[in-house]
Amino acid sequence: MIVGLTGLHGAGKSYTGKLLEEVFGWKYFEKRVYLQTLFKNDQKVKPSLKWIEWHRELYLKDGSFKIMKEILGKNFPIKKVLIVDSVHNAEEWRAVKDTDSRAILVGVFSPSPVRAMRRDQEEGVLDKKRIIHWHESNDDNIVCLLSEVEWAFSGILPRELLTNQFNFLRHHLVETKRIT
């Protein structure tokens, strides 16, 4: 079973994912860290090529669906719930659902001033691009990733309240027969 996290930079996705892992023993997986490891180990990378350039080239060449499928193919299936931090567009979400039809997309949201304190200025600019990616056009259909969010958490809740909210998600997953 896959739990995909989505949200803007500084919303609390990583904190939420790591806390879900701690509370339930699920496996937390950070896509960006995985891709950065691939970048560092890529022998074909020119020494002058920066991470962000490599990342952009990869996504332009292979596309979001293929990259997410390859990532999930190396990390799923597992016996635990896999928490994927994070899903950025409808094509990535389609790859997740194609891998595991039981998957759930969970939004993590925080107010703008809180996100601004948690991130650097460049990530604020990237948020504008992320919002555009949330609203992609596919075969003349506009697909909004947020319309696929089935559950949500506030990224500003104290640990105790957030942990309490996790129990409601777990109950939902049991009730919908995604986990036992």
C-alpha positions as CSV (number, residue, x, y, z in Angstrom):
1,M,0.0,0.0,0.0
2,I,1.3,3.4,-1.0
3,V,0.6,6.7,0.7
4,G,1.6,9.6,-1.5
5,L,2.2,13.0,0.0
6,T,1.7,16.3,-1.8
7,G,2.0,19.9,-0.8
8,L,4.0,23.0,-1.3
9,H,7.6,23.6,-0.1
10,G,7.7,24.0,3.6
11,A,4.1,22.6,4.2
12,G,5.4,19.8,6.4
13,K,5.4,16.8,4.1
14,S,8.7,15.4,5.3
15,Y,7.9,15.9,8.9
16,T,4.5,14.2,8.4
17,G,6.1,11.3,6.5
18,K,8.8,10.7,9.0
19,L,6.4,10.9,11.9
20,L,4.0,8.4,10.2
21,E,7.0,6.1,9.9
22,E,7.8,6.5,13.6
23,V,4.2,6.1,14.8
24,F,3.2,3.2,12.6
25,G,6.4,1.6,11.4
26,W,5.6,2.4,7.8
27,K,8.5,3.0,5.4
28,Y,9.2,6.6,4.6
29,F,10.7,7.3,1.2
30,E,11.9,10.7,0.0
31,K,12.0,10.9,-3.8
32,R,14.3,13.9,-3.9
33,V,17.0,12.2,-1.8
34,Y,16.8,9.1,-4.0
35,L,17.2,11.2,-7.2
36,Q,20.1,13.2,-5.6
37,T,21.8,9.9,-4.9
38,L,21.3,8.9,-8.6
39,F,22.8,12.2,-9.6
40,K,25.9,11.7,-7.5
41,N,26.4,8.2,-8.8
42,D,25.8,9.0,-12.4
43,Q,29.1,8.5,-14.1
44,K,27.9,10.2,-17.3
45,V,27.3,13.5,-15.5
46,K,29.7,16.3,-16.6
47,P,31.5,17.8,-13.6
48,S,30.0,21.2,-14.4
49,L,26.4,19.9,-14.4
50,K,24.5,21.0,-11.3
51,W,21.8,18.9,-9.6
52,I,18.9,21.1,-10.7
53,E,20.1,21.0,-14.3
54,W,20.5,17.2,-14.2
55,H,17.0,16.9,-12.6
56,R,15.3,19.0,-15.3
57,E,17.1,17.1,-18.1
58,L,16.0,13.8,-16.6
59,Y,12.3,14.9,-16.4
60,L,12.3,16.4,-19.9
61,K,13.9,13.3,-21.3
62,D,11.9,10.6,-19.5
63,G,8.8,12.3,-18.1
64,S,7.2,12.2,-14.7
65,F,5.3,8.9,-15.2
66,K,8.3,6.9,-16.3
67,I,10.5,8.3,-13.5
68,M,8.0,7.6,-10.8
69,K,7.4,4.0,-12.1
70,E,11.1,3.3,-12.1
71,I,11.5,4.7,-8.5
72,L,8.5,2.6,-7.3
73,G,9.7,-0.5,-9.1
74,K,12.9,-0.3,-7.0
75,N,11.1,0.4,-3.7
76,F,7.8,-1.4,-4.0
77,P,6.3,-3.9,-3.1
78,I,7.3,-4.1,0.5
79,K,5.5,-5.6,3.4
80,K,5.0,-2.2,5.0
81,V,3.0,0.8,3.9
82,L,5.3,2.9,1.7
83,I,5.1,6.7,2.2
84,V,6.2,8.6,-0.9
85,D,7.4,12.1,-0.3
86,S,6.2,13.5,-2.6
87,V,3.9,13.4,-5.6
88,H,4.0,16.7,-7.6
89,N,1.7,16.2,-10.6
90,A,-1.0,14.1,-12.1
91,E,1.4,11.9,-14.1
92,E,3.3,10.9,-11.0
93,W,0.0,10.2,-9.3
94,R,-1.0,8.0,-12.3
95,A,2.2,6.1,-11.9
96,V,1.6,5.5,-8.2
97,K,-2.0,4.3,-8.9
98,D,-0.8,2.1,-11.7
99,T,1.7,0.5,-9.3
100,D,-0.8,0.2,-6.4
101,S,-4.5,0.7,-7.1
102,R,-5.1,1.0,-3.3
103,A,-2.8,4.0,-3.0
104,I,-4.1,7.2,-1.3
105,L,-3.0,10.7,-1.9
106,V,-2.6,12.8,1.3
107,G,-2.2,16.6,1.1
108,V,-0.2,18.4,3.7
109,F,-1.0,22.1,3.9
110,S,0.3,25.0,5.9
111,P,-0.4,28.8,5.8
112,S,1.9,30.8,3.5
113,P,3.7,32.7,6.3
114,V,4.6,29.4,8.0
115,R,5.9,27.9,4.7
116,A,7.9,31.1,4.1
117,M,9.7,30.6,7.4
118,R,10.5,27.0,6.7
119,R,12.0,27.4,3.2
120,D,14.4,29.5,1.3
121,Q,13.4,32.1,-1.2
122,E,14.1,29.9,-4.3
123,E,11.6,27.4,-3.1
124,G,8.9,30.1,-3.0
125,V,9.5,30.6,-6.7
126,L,9.4,26.8,-7.2
127,D,6.0,26.7,-5.5
128,K,4.5,28.7,-8.4
129,K,5.8,26.0,-10.8
130,R,4.5,23.3,-8.5
131,I,1.0,24.8,-8.6
132,I,1.2,24.9,-12.4
133,H,2.2,21.2,-12.4
134,W,-0.8,20.5,-10.1
135,H,-3.0,21.7,-13.0
136,E,-1.7,19.9,-16.0
137,S,-3.4,19.4,-19.3
138,N,-3.7,15.9,-20.6
139,D,-5.5,15.1,-23.9
140,D,-7.4,18.3,-23.7
141,N,-8.5,17.5,-20.2
142,I,-7.3,19.7,-17.3
143,V,-6.3,17.5,-14.4
144,C,-6.0,19.0,-11.0
145,L,-3.8,16.8,-8.7
146,L,-5.5,18.3,-5.6
147,S,-8.8,16.8,-6.8
148,E,-7.2,13.4,-6.2
149,V,-6.4,14.2,-2.5
150,E,-8.4,11.8,-0.4
151,W,-7.0,12.8,3.0
152,A,-5.2,15.9,4.4
153,F,-3.2,17.0,7.4
154,S,-2.3,20.4,8.7
155,G,1.4,20.9,8.6
156,I,1.3,23.2,11.7
157,L,-0.2,20.9,14.2
158,P,1.8,20.0,17.3
159,R,3.2,16.5,17.3
160,E,0.6,15.1,19.8
161,L,-2.4,16.4,17.7
162,L,-0.9,15.3,14.4
163,T,-0.2,11.8,15.8
164,N,-3.8,11.7,17.0
165,Q,-4.9,12.6,13.5
166,F,-2.9,9.8,12.1
167,N,-5.1,7.3,13.9
168,F,-8.1,8.6,11.8
169,L,-6.1,8.0,8.6
170,R,-5.2,4.5,9.7
171,H,-8.8,3.8,10.6
172,H,-9.9,5.0,7.1
173,L,-7.3,2.7,5.5
174,V,-8.6,-0.2,7.5
175,E,-12.3,0.7,6.8
176,T,-11.6,0.9,3.0
177,K,-9.8,-2.5,3.2
178,R,-6.4,-1.1,2.1
179,I,-4.6,-2.3,5.2
180,T,-5.5,-4.7,8.0
